Amino acid sequence: MMNLDTLLAQRIRSLRKQRAYALDTLAELSGVSRSMISLIERAETSATAMVLNKLADALGVSLASLFAEETAEQAASPLARHGTQPVWQDPGSGYLRRQLSPPGFATPIELAEVTFLPGQSVTFDNALRSIVTYQQIWLLSGEMHITAAGQCWQLQAGDCLAITLGPQIVFHNPAANPARYLVALCAQPSAIGKPS
């Protein structure tokens, strides 16, 4: 397994070049500074989940897909062994994200496991999403408050919430213990938010 900062650096640089975006273009589309993107692409800093979310949206991909190694389609395996699944820690909130889905395997569904630390919050802001993301969150243990579309959902272990990601979503663990949940998501391009 390569270092995840190195993996993220390669994925973001590769996706940016595939779209023929200059650093300035991606900075304008994402709201992330050119210097920050440059540092991320050189693996000289660990980006927070909020920054990665903005970059993923500007590149027209899901956040989960940034954690998948690029694999030749003919060589992609349908099996992702536990020991090879990338685990990333958000330097802002400390939450852990394990990418469960096999990298490079053609499927519309992506799975991730998240461990969210007590008392922490993460806010994902996207004024204009370039992809439509359908997400289901199945809380395996603990408690989570998830705010989307102006409504706060209070999840207990065993609850499953289905949402379409909008301009803002807030994840908060109000409890004294970590929360653990499975995220299943499906993303597709949006008619809005695409650069002309």
C-alpha positions in Angstrom: 0.0 0.0 0.0 1.3 3.4 -0.9 1.1 6.3 1.5 -2.4 7.9 1.3 -1.1 11.4 0.9 0.9 10.1 -2.1 -2.2 8.3 -3.4 -4.4 11.4 -3.1 -1.7 13.6 -4.7 -1.5 11.2 -7.7 -5.3 10.9 -8.0 -6.0 14.7 -7.8 -3.2 15.5 -10.3 -4.3 12.8 -12.7 -7.9 13.9 -12.6 -7.0 17.5 -13.1 -4.8 16.7 -16.1 -7.5 14.4 -17.6 -9.8 17.4 -17.6 -7.1 19.7 -18.9 -7.5 22.0 -15.9 -4.7 24.3 -14.9 -4.1 24.8 -11.2 -5.8 28.2 -11.4 -8.8 26.6 -13.1 -9.2 24.0 -10.4 -8.7 26.6 -7.7 -11.5 28.7 -9.2 -13.9 25.8 -9.6 -13.2 24.4 -6.1 -12.7 27.5 -4.0 -9.4 25.9 -2.8 -6.3 28.1 -3.2 -3.9 27.3 -5.9 -1.0 27.0 -3.4 -3.0 24.5 -1.3 -3.8 22.4 -4.4 -0.1 22.5 -5.4 0.9 21.3 -1.9 -1.6 18.5 -2.0 -0.5 17.4 -5.5 3.1 17.2 -4.2 2.0 15.3 -1.1 3.5 18.0 1.1 0.4 18.5 3.2 -2.6 16.4 4.4 -5.8 17.9 3.1 -8.8 17.9 5.4 -12.0 16.1 4.4 -13.7 19.5 3.6 -10.9 20.5 1.2 -10.9 17.0 -0.5 -14.7 17.2 -0.9 -14.4 20.6 -2.7 -11.7 19.2 -5.0 -13.7 16.1 -5.7 -16.8 18.1 -6.5 -14.9 20.4 -8.8 -13.3 17.4 -10.6 -16.8 15.8 -11.0 -16.1 12.7 -8.9 -17.2 11.4 -5.5 -15.0 12.0 -2.5 -14.7 8.2 -2.1 -13.2 7.8 -5.6 -10.2 10.0 -4.6 -9.1 7.2 -2.3 -9.1 4.5 -5.0 -5.9 3.7 -6.8 -6.0 3.9 -10.5 -6.0 0.4 -11.9 -6.2 -0.8 -15.5 -9.7 -1.9 -16.0 -8.8 -5.3 -17.4 -6.7 -5.9 -14.2 -9.2 -4.7 -11.7 -10.3 -7.3 -9.2 -13.8 -7.5 -7.8 -12.3 -8.3 -4.4 -10.7 -5.8 -2.0 -9.0 -7.6 0.9 -9.2 -6.0 4.3 -5.4 -5.5 4.5 -5.3 -3.6 1.2 -8.2 -1.2 1.8 -6.9 2.3 2.2 -7.5 4.0 5.6 -7.3 7.8 5.8 -7.5 10.1 8.8 -8.9 13.6 8.4 -6.3 15.9 10.0 -9.1 18.3 10.9 -11.5 16.1 12.9 -9.5 12.9 13.3 -12.2 10.8 11.7 -11.0 7.6 10.0 -12.3 6.5 6.6 -11.7 3.0 5.2 -12.4 2.7 1.5 -14.1 -0.7 1.1 -14.9 -0.9 -2.6 -12.4 -2.7 -4.9 -10.3 0.0 -6.7 -10.8 0.3 -10.5 -13.7 -2.2 -10.6 -16.6 -0.8 -12.7 -19.6 -0.4 -10.3 -22.0 2.5 -9.6 -21.9 1.9 -5.9 -19.0 2.8 -3.5 -18.7 1.7 0.1 -16.7 3.2 3.0 -16.5 2.6 6.7 -16.2 5.7 8.9 -15.1 5.9 12.6 -16.1 9.3 13.9 -14.5 10.6 17.1 -16.5 11.9 20.1 -17.6 15.5 20.0 -16.3 16.1 16.5 -18.0 17.7 13.6 -17.3 18.0 9.9 -19.2 20.3 7.5 -19.1 19.7 3.8 -20.0 22.8 1.8 -20.6 22.9 -2.0 -22.5 25.9 -3.3 -23.1 24.2 -6.7 -22.5 20.5 -6.9 -21.1 19.2 -10.2 -22.3 15.6 -9.3 -25.5 14.3 -7.8 -24.6 11.9 -4.9 -27.1 9.6 -3.4 -25.9 8.4 0.0 -27.1 5.9 2.6 -25.6 5.9 6.1 -26.0 2.8 8.3 -25.0 3.5 11.8 -23.2 0.4 13.2 -22.4 1.8 16.7 -22.6 5.0 18.6 -24.7 8.1 17.8 -24.5 10.6 15.0 -26.4 13.8 14.2 -26.5 14.5 10.4 -27.9 17.8 9.1 -28.9 18.0 5.5 -31.5 20.0 3.5 -32.3 22.0 6.7 -33.2 19.0 8.8 -31.2 17.3 11.6 -31.4 13.5 11.8 -30.4 11.9 15.1 -29.2 8.4 14.3 -28.8 5.6 16.9 -27.1 2.2 16.3 -29.0 0.3 13.6 -30.6 3.3 11.9 -30.1 3.9 8.2 -30.5 7.4 6.6 -30.9 7.9 2.8 -30.1 11.4 1.5 -29.1 13.2 -1.6 -26.2 15.5 -0.9 -27.1 19.1 -1.3 -25.2 22.4 -0.8 -24.2 21.5 2.8 -24.1 18.5 5.0 -22.9 18.4 8.6 -21.8 15.2 10.4 -21.6 15.5 14.2 -20.9 12.9 17.0 -22.5 14.3 20.1 -21.7 11.3 22.3 -18.7 10.5 24.5 -17.8 7.4 22.5 -16.7 7.0 18.9 -19.4 6.3 16.2 -18.9 3.8 13.4 -21.0 3.7 10.3 -21.1 2.3 6.8 -21.6 4.7 3.8 -23.0 3.5 0.5 -23.0 6.1 -2.3 -23.8 6.4 -5.9 -22.8 9.5 -7.9 -23.7 10.7 -11.3 -22.9 13.9 -13.3 -25.2 16.9 -12.6 -26.6 19.1 -15.4 -25.6 22.0 -13.3 -22.2 23.0 -12.0 -20.3 21.8 -15.1 -17.7 24.1 -16.5 -18.5 25.3 -20.0 
